[in-house]
Structure formats: structure tokens, C-alpha cells
Amino acid sequence: MSQPPKTTGAVGVLDSGVGGLSVLREIHRLLPDIPTIYFADQGHLPYGPRPAGEIRRFVDAIADFLIRQGASVIVIACNAASAASLHDLRARHPEVPFVGMEPAVKPAAEATQTGVIGVLTTQATANGDLYRRVLERYASRARVITQVAPELVTLVEQGRGDAPESQPIIQGYLQPMLDANADQIVLACTHFPFLADAIRALAGVTLIDPSVAVARQAARVLPPQILPADHAIAPRNVYFTSGDPAAFRLMLRQLTGVQDAHVTGARWTAGRLE
Ligand code: DGL
């Protein structure tokens, strides 16, 4: 497929796969006229089980790619990638504002009535220093049940989140948190908001999804040179995947309703993206 024309100022958004679309849709709601460039690293999905150093190498190269494509602010719409990379990226690109995800333990700890909160996440986020710091800072008075749920990433990537056969898998991950009497569940992986309806159908808990707050933060740091897209010159929102563009287009439609998106394949070659 042909490369889309370059965007001159855009919000770049990245994730290991389709999860970051839960953040992108909030950015589109809040900033409907600002061009966006989304990168799904589906060639390396999942990030959750990978060591931080490896995730950092991928994310470094994706950030370089997004900057080359015209991004002037970058949203790391992935908790695992934020934990591994945010600090380094800010040091490497002091001119680019980066917005990252952090597990939303603070609002959960403030809202809990039972004193118990659940955090549904992936291994890379659970292992990271960022999560440890967030717990120290905000959860001193709450009991936190951390539940690593790798299969939920797969369910969302495969578009099976709402399938009846997925229910026991979701239930299996929720049960330890429910047994501990958690009344708030933090969605600390950007894939999981796409399971919100399925989770609510199984459990009477409050789900905490930080994507609206992250979109607001992106709006706050938007550099002044980003202008509403000129629709006559460039497609407003473009998408890249290191996986299969046709499969991505299908999931984009299923998860967010976006039709006829401009999706381009990007290839990893010797640690760089082309
Ligand atoms: N969506 C990503 C996150 O927020 C990770 C999913 C994965 O394991 O690749 O952490």
C-alpha cells in the first residue's frame, strides 16, 4: 500500500497492538480536528511478558518513527511501554512532550468503600518501578490485589472479548479480586477497557480507566504548532502496524467503529522501522 502523505504536526500514539485505541478514541473525542498517527507494534505483541530492556528498544524505535512521520507530541498508550520507557524517552527527546500511562491506583484508593482495590494488568507493568512507586504513594491505606491477566490481551487482539466462551477466562482473573472484596478495579492495560462490558456483566465493581485523563493531558501539552488538519492535503488520522494491516483495519472497525482507515504496514529491519 502507498505511504500516506506526511503529517506536519500530529499526536503520535503507540501501543503493542489495538489496546491504545482505547486512548486514541478519547483523544479523537477531545481533539477531533487534530491529526493523529497511531502505531501498533503487533509484530512484537504481547509486550507484557517481555523484559523492560527489550520493550524499551522497541519503543525507542517507534518514537523515532513517529517523529519522522510528523508527530510532535507522543502518547505512550501502553502501560507496559510507559513503565519501561517513559523516563528514557523524555531524556532522549527533550523537545517532544511525552504522555504516558500509569496504573490509576490513586482514584481507586480514594473511592474504595471496602478498602480493597484490584489492579488488572500485565507482568511488565506489575514488575516495573513505576507501579511500585504508585503503590507506595497512593495505596498506603488500601489493600491492593494485583492480577496479571495476559490472556485478556489476546482476547481483545482477536476480537473475542464479548464471545460467550471468553467469560470463564475473564471470570477466572476477576475471582481473586472479588474474593478479596475489591470494589474498584483499575484497568492497568490499555487493552482492558475493551472488555469493560464483559467485566461489568460478571462483577458489580467500579472500573477505573485512565484513558480520558490521559487524553486531557495530551491536550494540555499539545505544542502550538499543531494545527487542525487540512483534510484536502492529508488524511486526518493514519495508522501503522508492524503486523497485518488488513487484520488491524478489521479490529479498528470492530473496536472503535472507524471505517476505511488509512492503515500502512511498517517493517522492522535490524531494530529500526521502515
Ligand atoms: N496494552 C498494553 C498495556 O497497556 C500491553 C499489552 C501487551 O501485553 O502487549 O500494557
Boltz pocket constraint, residues with backbone or C-beta under 6 A from the ligand:
constraints:
  - pocket:
      binder: B
      contacts: [[A, 15], [A, 16], [A, 17], [A, 19], [A, 20], [A, 45], [A, 46], [A, 47], [A, 48], [A, 49], [A, 77], [A, 78], [A, 79], [A, 80], [A, 81], [A, 122], [A, 125], [A, 153], [A, 188], [A, 189], [A, 190], [A, 191]]
      max_distance: 6.0
